[in-house]
Amino acid sequence: MPRRNIAFLASPVDIAQEAFAKLTTLHGNVAPQDADVIVALGGDGFMLQSLHETQGLSAPVYGMNRGTVGFLMNSYDPRDLGDRLDAAIEEVINPLRMTASCTDGTTHHALAINEVSLLRAGPQAARLSITVDGRKRLDELVCDGALVATPAGSTAYNYSAHGPVLPIGSDVLALTAMAAFRPRRWRGALLPKRAVVQFDVITPEKRPVMAEADGSSVRDVTRVEIRSEPEIAHRILFDPGHGLEERLIQEQFT
């Protein structure tokens, strides 16, 4: 059945606002809670923002690239949008849940569709220990940082840090270090999706560390727990032949 109720969301940049004006004139615009489908106009960052903001709604999100890379987006073309939406293929991804404890005793929670990362917040390298499912796997990792990435996010920060690209549907997470000093050039690990990863910061007062989940930052962390959140499912629409699986393969050959 054709989708008729479309909610358009746009990033504040001029090119996205111009597309918003054109598309809403052609198709109208309803509130996200009344929509059959949500169309996000912007780049990957805005797509992540839109997914987080609409995660409680039943409508899937179709992105059109009015940003830079647009890995999570479809190409922009104001023509035949209805036909493209009807033909689109749906991908379902689960985010990561971050629980971060800080030196001041506070605890912070955030969700990440791409990755949760820990980064040194001072001139000295971070010192981290890594526990997986309650078992300590690495007593000390000296590095600029470390991250846990989902398959959907494996071509983002994770790939830039020389982590592996994970196929969609592989039920695997990537644990990747940034500039590992000890163990020298440690290459990270592949973990089952159900794994619970815990980073403990060694000497956090001397070597401060910050944690980030899709742009949500927490400073001065002492412990960060990361786990997949199966109760939340983000529905993303892609044009046929340009879904996440194809994009993940293509990224490794370009």
C-alpha positions in Angstrom: 0.0 0.0 0.0 1.5 3.4 -0.9 2.7 5.5 2.0 0.9 8.8 1.9 1.6 10.5 5.3 5.2 11.7 5.2 7.0 13.6 8.0 10.0 15.6 6.7 12.9 16.5 9.1 15.8 18.6 7.9 19.2 19.7 9.3 19.6 23.5 9.7 22.1 23.7 6.8 20.9 25.7 3.7 21.0 22.8 1.3 18.8 20.7 3.6 16.4 23.5 4.2 16.0 24.1 0.5 15.2 20.4 0.0 12.7 20.6 2.9 10.9 23.5 1.3 10.7 21.8 -2.1 9.6 18.4 -0.8 7.0 19.7 1.7 5.5 21.8 -1.1 5.2 18.7 -3.3 4.1 16.1 -0.7 2.8 18.1 2.3 4.1 17.4 5.8 2.7 15.7 8.9 3.9 15.4 12.4 6.3 12.5 13.0 3.8 10.8 15.3 1.2 10.8 12.5 3.5 9.7 9.8 3.7 6.4 7.8 7.3 7.2 7.0 9.8 9.8 8.2 12.2 11.4 5.6 15.4 12.8 7.1 17.2 15.4 5.0 20.8 15.9 6.0 24.0 13.9 6.5 24.8 10.9 8.6 25.0 12.9 11.8 21.5 14.3 11.3 20.3 10.8 10.4 21.6 9.5 13.7 19.9 12.4 15.5 16.6 11.7 13.7 16.7 8.0 14.6 17.3 8.8 18.3 14.5 11.3 18.3 12.0 9.1 16.7 12.9 5.7 18.2 9.6 5.5 20.1 7.6 5.8 16.9 6.5 3.0 14.6 7.4 4.8 11.3 10.6 3.8 9.5 13.1 6.5 8.5 14.3 7.1 5.0 17.3 9.4 4.7 18.1 11.6 1.7 21.7 12.9 1.5 22.0 16.7 2.0 25.2 16.3 3.9 28.7 15.0 3.2 29.4 11.3 3.3 25.8 10.0 3.6 26.6 6.4 4.4 23.2 6.0 6.0 21.4 8.0 3.4 19.9 7.5 0.0 20.7 9.8 -2.9 18.8 13.1 -3.1 16.2 13.4 -5.9 12.9 15.2 -5.3 11.3 13.3 -8.2 9.3 10.1 -7.7 9.7 10.1 -3.9 6.5 8.1 -3.4 7.6 5.4 -5.8 11.0 5.2 -4.0 9.4 4.9 -0.6 7.1 2.1 -1.8 10.1 0.2 -3.3 12.5 0.8 -0.4 14.0 -2.1 1.6 13.9 -2.0 5.4 17.0 -2.7 7.6 16.5 -3.1 11.3 19.4 -2.3 13.7 19.7 -2.4 17.5 21.7 0.3 19.3 24.3 0.0 22.1 23.5 1.1 25.6 26.3 2.9 27.4 26.4 3.2 31.2 29.2 5.5 32.3 30.3 6.1 35.9 32.3 9.2 36.7 34.8 10.4 39.3 32.1 12.6 41.0 29.9 9.6 41.7 27.3 10.3 38.9 26.1 7.7 36.4 25.1 8.6 32.9 23.2 6.5 30.3 23.1 7.0 26.5 22.3 5.0 23.3 24.6 4.7 20.3 23.6 3.4 16.9 27.2 3.5 15.5 29.6 3.1 18.4 30.5 3.9 22.0 34.1 5.3 22.3 36.4 6.1 25.2 39.0 8.8 24.5 41.9 10.2 26.5 41.0 13.7 27.7 44.5 14.9 28.7 48.1 14.8 27.4 48.8 11.3 28.6 47.6 8.1 27.0 44.6 6.4 28.6 45.1 3.2 30.7 42.1 0.9 30.5 41.3 -2.6 31.6 38.8 -4.7 29.6 36.2 -7.1 31.0 33.9 -9.2 28.8 30.9 -10.9 30.4 32.4 -10.6 33.9 35.8 -12.0 32.9 38.8 -9.7 32.7 40.3 -10.2 29.3 43.0 -7.5 29.3 44.6 -6.1 32.5 45.9 -3.0 30.9 45.5 -1.3 27.5 47.6 1.9 27.0 46.1 3.8 24.1 44.6 7.0 22.8 41.2 5.3 23.2 39.0 2.3 22.5 35.5 1.7 21.1 32.8 -0.8 20.6 31.0 -0.6 17.2 27.9 -2.1 15.8 27.8 -3.6 12.2 26.0 -0.4 11.1 28.7 1.7 12.6 31.7 -0.4 11.7 32.6 1.7 8.6 32.6 4.9 10.6 35.1 5.7 13.4 35.8 2.0 13.9 37.0 1.7 10.3 39.2 4.8 10.5 40.8 3.2 13.6 41.6 0.1 11.4 38.8 -1.9 12.9 37.0 -4.6 10.9 34.0 -4.0 8.7 31.1 -6.2 10.1 28.4 -7.5 7.8 24.8 -6.5 8.7 23.1 -9.4 10.4 26.3 -10.9 11.7 25.4 -10.5 15.4 28.9 -9.4 16.1 30.4 -6.3 17.7 33.9 -4.9 17.0 36.1 -3.9 20.0 38.9 -1.7 18.5 41.7 0.3 20.1 43.0 3.7 18.8 46.8 4.0 18.7 47.4 1.1 21.1 50.8 1.5 22.8 50.7 -1.5 25.1 50.1 -4.2 24.1 51.9 -2.8 21.0 49.5 -2.4 18.1 46.8 -4.6 19.7 44.3 -5.3 17.0 41.2 -5.5 19.1 38.6 -8.3 19.2 35.4 -9.5 17.6 32.7 -10.2 20.2 29.2 -11.8 20.0 26.4 -9.2 20.0 25.1 -10.4 23.4 28.5 -9.6 25.0 28.7 -7.1 27.9 31.9 -5.1 27.6 33.3 -3.2 30.6 36.1 -0.7 30.5 37.7 0.4 33.8 39.9 3.5 33.8 43.2 3.0 35.6 44.3 6.2 37.5 41.5 8.4 36.1 42.6 11.5 38.1 46.1 11.4 36.4 44.9 10.1 33.0 41.4 11.4 32.5 39.1 9.7 30.0 35.9 10.8 28.3 33.2 8.5 26.8 31.0 9.3 23.9 27.9 7.6 22.4 26.8 9.0 19.0 27.8 12.5 20.1 26.6 12.3 23.7 29.7 13.0 25.7 30.6 12.2 29.4 33.8 13.4 30.9 35.9 12.0 33.7 34.6 8.5 33.5 35.9 5.7 35.8 33.9 2.8 34.3 31.9 2.3 31.1 29.6 -0.6 30.5 28.4 -1.3 26.9 25.8 -3.8 25.8 23.5 -4.2 22.9 19.9 -3.0 23.4 17.6 -5.6 21.7 14.4 -3.9 23.0 15.0 -0.9 20.7 14.9 -1.5 16.9 15.6 1.3 14.5 13.9 0.8 11.1 15.9 2.4 8.2 14.7 2.4 4.6 17.1 2.1 1.6 16.7 2.1 -2.2 16.9 -1.4 -3.7 20.5 -2.4 -4.3 21.8 0.3 -2.0 21.1 -1.2 1.4 23.6 -1.4 4.3 24.9 -4.8 3.3 25.9 -3.5 -0.2 27.3 -0.3 1.3 29.4 -2.2 3.8 30.9 -4.4 1.0 31.4 -1.4 -1.3 33.2 0.6 1.4 36.0 -2.0 1.5 36.7 -1.7 -2.2 36.8 2.1 -2.5 
